[in-house]
C-alpha cells in the first residue's frame, strides 16, 4: 500500500470512528459512574407485586419503578406526603411535595420553593407518559460526598453493610415495602493491579521498538479488538425510561466491532510484513480503544463495576482499552517509522548493489 493510500485509510477510519463513537461513547454506563466501592441492592418486595419491577441503579444512587400493570403504584415522600403515582396513564408527581425537589439532586442540595409543603393539597403534574420512573431516593445511597461511613473509615480493609433501607409504596391501596441494603467493599490493592496496567501500556511500545517484525504488534492489536467487543457485549441494562437493553447493546457494539475490524486488518498487515501499515492501524485502534475505555476508567480503582459479567473480566477489559489503547497510539507511531525505515535497505538490496548513476557514466 502506498503512503498516500495508507494516509487516506487512516482519515476514513478516523472519520467513521468519530461518527460511531460520538453518540454511544458513554453508552456502556449510561453517562454515569462505571465503578464504585458502594453497591445497593433490593432484597425483597413485601408483599410481592407481580408485573411491577423495582430495582436500584448506579450502585444505589437511583431507584427505579416500572409498572406496566393496570393498577397504580403510589410512592410517598419523606414526610409520608403524596409524591408519585406510577401507572397506566404515566407518571404523576406532586409539585407540592418536598421530595419532588430534594430527589432531583444526588445529595439533596436544593432550596425548596415556598409552596413545597407536605401538608399542602397535592398538585399533580404528569412528568412522563410511560409507566416508569427513576429518582434519587436518599434512603438507598450514602449521602456524604467526601466522608466515608464511620464503620468503613474505621476498617477499610473489609466489606461493610452501610445501611438497611426501606422504601414504602402502595399498589392499588395495598401497602408494600421494598427492602434493601447498601454495602461498601474495599477496592483492588494498587500494588497488585497497577504493575499489570503498566505492562499493558508498555507492551505495544516494546513490540514496536524491539520486535524483529510487525507481528508482535499485530497480535496485541487483536487483544485490543477482542477487549472492545467484550466490553460492548457486557453493557448493563439501562433505566427503562432511558432506552432498551437491546438498543444500548447495538449502540455499544458498533464501535466495538469497528475496533475489532481495525485490529484484524492490522494483524493481516503484520503477517504480510507491511509494518508501516500495521503501525498506522495501531494508532487508529489505540484512539478507538481510548474513546471506548476512558468513560469507564474508574472501574480500574473501584470494587464494583456496572456490567453484565464478572467484575474481574470487566476490569480487565477496561484496563486493556485504556492502557493498551494509549500504548498502541505511541507504539503505532514508533512502529510506523521504524518498520518503514528498516524496509529501505531490503528494497535497495533487490537492486543488487546496482547504482543507476554509475550506469549512466
ABEGO torsion letter per residue (X at the ends): XBAAAAAAAAAAAAAAAAAAAAAAAAAAAGGBBABBABBBBBABBOBBBBGBBBBBBGGGABBBBBBABABBBBBBBAAGBBABBBBAAEBBBBAABAAAAAAABAAGBBBBBAABBAABBBBBBBABABABBBBBBAAABBABAABBBAAAAABAABBBBABBBBBBBBBGGBBBBBBBBBBBBBBBBAAAAAAAAAAAAAAAAAAAAABABAAAAAAAAAAAAAAAAAAAAABBBBBAAABBAAAAAAAAAAAAAAAAAAAAAAAAAAAAGBAAAAAAAAAAAAAAAAAAAAAAAAAAABABBBBBEBAAAAAAAAAAAAAAAAAAAAAAAAAAAAAAAAAAAAAAAAAGGBBAAAAAX
